[in-house]
Amino acid sequence: MSAESVQQAFAAAEKDLREGRQRQAEQRLQELAATQPPFAPACFRLAMLAFRRGDANSSLSLLDDATAAEPNVAAYRYRLAFVQQHLGMNEKAADNFAHTARLDPENVSAMLKAGMLYTARGQAEAGAELLQRAVLTEPALDQAATNTKMTPAARQEIGSALQALNKHYKRMNQQVLDELAGKYPAKERDRFERAMRILYREEKAEYNHPMQRPEFILFPGMQAMPWFEREKFDWVSRVEAAYDDIRGELDALLEEQAEFTPYIAANVEGTDHSKTRAGTDFSSLLGSQAWTSFHMFKAGVISENYKRCPKTMAVMESLPYPEAEDYMPEIFFSRLQPGGHIIPHYGQMNFRLTIHLGLIIPDGCGIRVGEETRHWETGKILAFDDSFEHEAWNRGDHERIVLIFEAWHPDIRQAEIDGLQMFFRKRAEWLRRCQPGSESASKENENGTD
């Protein structure tokens, strides 16, 4: 049969199926499947029909033919893996689900199924990598396990996957704890170890203050107060003395109409940046020009913007600011337009403080941390623990701009800094390895064991 007649026969079979002539449709499809090489779409359609009537073995044979004829069609490969799993052929199913994920990097279901099957057969790291890719591809999976709109089976599958991934993080974190134990006595490590047990839900969180709820990492026993007075830090006068230089660079940016981007980034490819871990809804500020920023450092990564602010960066680099790979520091100009309101929310952790230097401060601006409201002053520092509930507003008649950076909590120990930096370094290396679209270690581990 010519290619054109094959396509015409397949279209006729599809029409027969739509109009309820299944016997006639199957006869056409079988003729197409018998060609050399087999016509893969016909094999696939027959495989689906066979599985529906309970003939999984025939479905498997037809899917083998379809994938042999067209090995790079993700839908064929996924269905082959599905039937293999149904028949208990878990080794082959795992490899074919992983193969599907390489062919279709958006196929979260294939990643989850491959990850769990690899984990079950003893390839814990390859399994965790696929599960992590699934979460990075679809961040909403974190909430899906409790989403009552999903079927119980889907919730259970996602819940099991998240538990397996959590076990990997615990194994990874144990390496940090072991390394730290070789450097510091137990009394220097106790808070860090407890913080990690709380993070992995091995210990119940005991908050240091009723209005403090860090969304990511809680260090128990660390001094908890919403505001920290300037006398706590020996570098405050150095930063305030540089006000004119910092303000001059800000004025130049404003004169050049430099781009300040929305602090809450607009959704990209379905990713929702408007919800925090604790469920705070920032959708009113999503992609909004009401609250914008000009970052020199973001999530520990230096921006090209720093070249436009050399004097500001020189001051910042003279400070003992927190550093952790792909996480800290954050250094940026924060702009809040008249009428802007940053809703009450919590920060990520309580081991570092947020610092503001007032630059352009109209009347009518304020910031509440915990139960106390303070007001920015031009050229003056405010220091607070953003793991307390906090909010800010601009009820003035022009924009408010502050320089924001970070400082370690005054109580933090060197052992804790070392532990955090090791923790974030391992986390960053792992997440880079698992980024969607990168080459998967699971391919190397197919048909093997860790």
N, C-alpha and C positions, 0 to 999 in steps of 0.2 A: 504493500500500500504506500502511496505517496504521502508525504508529510501533510499535504492539504487534505487528502481523503481521510487520514487518521484524525485530524482535527475536526472534520465534518462529522465523522462517525461518533467521536466523543461528545460533540455538541448535541447530536441526536440522542445519545444515551442520557445525557443530563436532562434534556427535555422530557424524555420518557419518565425519568425519576420524578421530576416536578409534577407531571400529570398523572402519576400513579401507576404507570405501566412498568412495574419493577422487573417482572420476568423478561420482558423484551429488553429493558435497559441492561440487565445483567448479561444477557446473551451478547449484546453489542460490546460490553466492557470486557467479557471473557475473550472475545475475538481480538480485541486490542491488546489485552494482556499477553496473548499468545504470540504476538509478533516478536521478531528478533531485531534489536533488543526489545524487551517488554516496554510497552507505553506506560511510563510511570504514573501519570494521573489516573489511568484506568485501574492499575494495580491498587493504588491508594483508595479509590472509591470502592472497589470490591472488598478491600480489607475492612473498611468502615462498615459495610453492609454485613460482612461475615461476623464481625465482632458483635454487632447489634443482635444478631440471631443466636449468639452464644457459641459461635465456632471460633474460639480464640486461636487455635492452632493454624487454621486456614488463614486467618487474618495475619498471623505472624509471617507465614510463608509469603504472602502477597506483599507485605511491607518490606521483607528482605529483598524481593524483586524490585520494588519501587526505589529503595535506597541504593541498590546496586546500580540501577539505571541512572539515577540522579542523586548522587551521594551528598550534594550540598544544598538540598532543599530542607530547611529546618522543620517544616510541618511533617514531612515524611519521617525524619529522624526522631522527632518528638513522639510521634504516634508509635513508632517501632519500640522505643524505650518504654512507653506506657504499657503496651501489650506484653513486653518482656517482663516488666514488673508484675503485671497481673498473673503471669504464668510462673512466678517465683524465680525468674532468671535475673536475679538482682545484680550480679556482677556485670553482665552485658547491659542491663538497663542503666546502671550508674554511668557507664562509659558513654552510652548513647544520649543520656540526658545532658552530660557534660559537653558532648559534641554539639548537641543542639544549642547550648548556651554560647558556644564559640561561633556558631553560624548566625545566631540571633542574639546579640548582646542585650536585648531588651526582654528576653524571655525569662521572667522572674520565676515562673513555675518550674522551668527546667533546672534553674540554679538551685532552688529549694530541694527538689527531688534528688538531684545528683548529690547535693551536699549531705543530705540525710543518709543516702545509700553509701556514700564513701565513709561517712562517720561510722555507720553500722558495720562496715567490713574492715574497720581498723585503720582507715586512712584519715585520722582526725584532722590533720592540718589541711589536707586537700579539701576535705569536707567543709571545714570552717571557712576556707577561702571562698568557696562557692556561695556559702550562706552569707558571708560578708558582702560579696558582690551583689547579691539579691537585695540586701538592705540599702546599699549605696545606690542601686538602680531605682529602688522604690522605697524611699525613706518612710512612707506611711506604714510600712510593715510593722514598725515599732508599736503602732496603735491597733493594727489589724487583729492581733490575737484576742483583743477584747471587744471587737466590733460586732455587735449583735446583728447587724445587717448581713453578715457573712454566714455561710453554712457552718454548723458545728464541726464538720470534717475539715473545712478550710482553716477555721480558727485553731483547731488542734494541730494541724500540720505546721502552721506558722508559729504557734506557741512552742512546739517541740524544736523547731529550727532555731528560734531565739534562745532557748535553753542550751542547745548544743553550742551555739556561738558564744554564749556567756561562759561556758566551760572552757572554751579556748582562751578567752580573755583572762580567766583565772589562772590557767597554766602559764600564759605569757607573763602575768603579773607576779607569779611565784618566782620567776627568774629575777625580777626586780628585788623582791624581798630577800632572796638568797644573796644577791650581790650586796645589798645594803647591810645584811647581817655580818658580812665579812669585813665591813669597814667601821661600824658604829656599835656601841653597847646598846642593850635592849632599852634602857631608859631614854635614849635619844631617838629610838625608832618607834616607840609605842603609839604615838598619835598617828603617824603615817600608816602603820599596820592596821590600826582601828579604822582609819579613813578608807582604806582599801576593802576591809571587811564590810563596812557600810555600803560602799559603792557596789559590791557584788552581792549584797543582801544576805550576808552571812551574820550580820549584826544589825540590830535595830538602831535607826538613827535617833540620837538624843540631841535635840537642838540646844544650842547654847543660850538662846533667847527666843521668846515666843514669836517675835516678828522676823526671825531669821530663817530662811528656807533656801539654801543654795541648791540650784537645780542639778548640779553635776557632782561636785566633790565637797563633802563636809569633813572638816577636821574637828573632832570633838575636843573639848577642853581648851580651845583657843579663845582668848579674850574676845567677848562679843559686845560690841558697842557700835551704834550706827555712825557716829561721827568721831573722827580722830583730830585732835588739836594739832596745830602746826608745830608746836614745841616737840612733838614726838620725832621730828625728822630734821636732820642737820642740813639737808639740801634745799629747804624751802626758800631761804633767802637768796640762794644762787639762782633759782628759777625765777623768782620775782624780780631779781635785778636784771634779768634778761628780757623783761617785758617789752621794752621799746624795740629790741631786735625782732622778737617774735611777732609783735603787732605789725611791725613794718613789713615782714614777709607775708602776713595775712592780708594786709592792705594791698600789696602787690598782686596777690592772687585774685582778690575781688576786683581790682582795676582791670586785670586781664580777663575777667569773667571765666576763671578756671572752673572746671566742672566739679561741682559737689554732687555726689550720687546719693540716692535714697538710702538711708541707713538700713531700713528693712527692704531688702532687695525684692524686686518684682519677680513673680513666678517665672521660672525658666524650665521648659520641657516638663511641666506638671509638678515640679518640686515646690512645695508650699513652705516658704520661709516665715510665714506669719504666725506659726504656732510654736511656742517654746516647749521644752520637755515637760514642764508642769502644766501646760495647757493654756498659758496666757495668750490671748488672741490679739495679735498686732495687725489684724487685717485692715484696720482703719488707717494704718500708716504704710501699708504695703505699696511699694513703688512711689510713695508720696514725696513731694518736694517740701512738705512741712518740716521734715526732719532729715537733714542731709549731712554728709561727711566728706572730708578730704583726708584720706589716709596716707600717712607716711609708712606706718607698719600696720599690717592687718593679719591677725591670727599667726603672728610670729614671722610673717613673710614681708620683707622690705619691698616697698612700692617705688616705681619710677618717680612718684611725686616727691620723694625725699630730696631729689636734686634741686627742687624749686624752693626748698626751705633749709638751706645749709646751716644757717645760724640757729634755727630752732633745733635741728637734729644734733648740732654740736652740744647744745645744752642737754638734750635728752641722753646723749651717749655718755655724758659725764655722770649720769645717775645710776644707782644700783637697781635698775628696773628689772622686773621678773622676765626671765627668758625660758621658753620651753618650745621644742621643735614643733612647728606647724600649729602653735596655739598662742603663745605670748612672745613679745609684747603687742599691745594695741596702742598706737600713737596717732592721733588725728585731730583735726579741727571739726567740731560739731556745731552745726548751724540749726537753730530752731526759729522758724518764721513766726511773725505775730499771729496770735491765736493758736499756735501749736501746743499740743499737749502730749507728752510721753506718758502713757497710761501706767498705773501701778504694776510693777513686775519685780522679779528677783533676778539677781545675777547668778553666775555659774558656780562660784566657789568662795570660801571664806578665808583662804590663805593669802589673798592679795587684796589690796585696796584700790579704789578708783580715785584718781586725782584730777581736779579741774583747775585750770588757770583762767580766770575771767579776762576776756579780751574786748568784746563789744557787748555791753550789758545795759539794755534799756530799763527804765522803771517798769515794774509790774512782772518781773521774772522771779521764779523761785524754784526750789527743789526740796522735796520732803523725803527724808530717809528715816524709816521707823516712824516714830511719832513726832519728830522734830523737823520743822521747816527752817531752812536757811536761805540766804540770798547771796548771789555772786557779787563780788566787787571787782572792778577793773584792776588788773595787775596783782590780784590776791589769789592764794591757793585755798581750795576746799578739799578735804580728804574724807572719804567715807567708805564704809563696807557695803558694797552693792549686793551682798547676799541678804541684806535686809530689804523688805519691800520699799521701793522708792518710785518716785514719779517727778516729773519736771514740767514746767509750763512757761509760756511767754504771753503775758497779757499786755505787753507793751505795744509801741507803735512802729518798731522796726526790729530787724533780726537780732537774735542773741547768738553770739559765737564764743565758745570756750575751747581751749586746748585740753584734750583728755589724754592721760597716760596712766600708768599703773605703778604701784609700789608693793613690795612684799609686806605682809602683815608684820608689825614689830615683834610679835611673839615667835615667828617662825625660826626653826633650828636649821643648821646647815645640813644635818642628816635628812631633814624633810625636803629641803631644796634639791639635794642630790637625788632623793627618791622620786620626786615629782619630775625632774628632768629626765631620769631614766624611763619613767612611766610614759611620758609624752613622746620620747624618742622612739620607744618600741611601738607605741600606738601609731605614730606617724609613718614609720617604716611599713607596718602592717597595712595601713589604709592605702598607702601608695601602691603597694603590691596588689591590692585587691580592687583597684579602680576599674570600673567597667571599661571593657575594650582592651585592657592590657593582657598580655599572654598569660594564660592560667597555668599554675603549677599542677592543676588537676590533670592536664594533658600528660605531663611527665609521669604522673602516678597511676595512669590507667593500667590495669592488669597487674598492679604491684601493691606493696604495703609500705606504710611508713616505718 
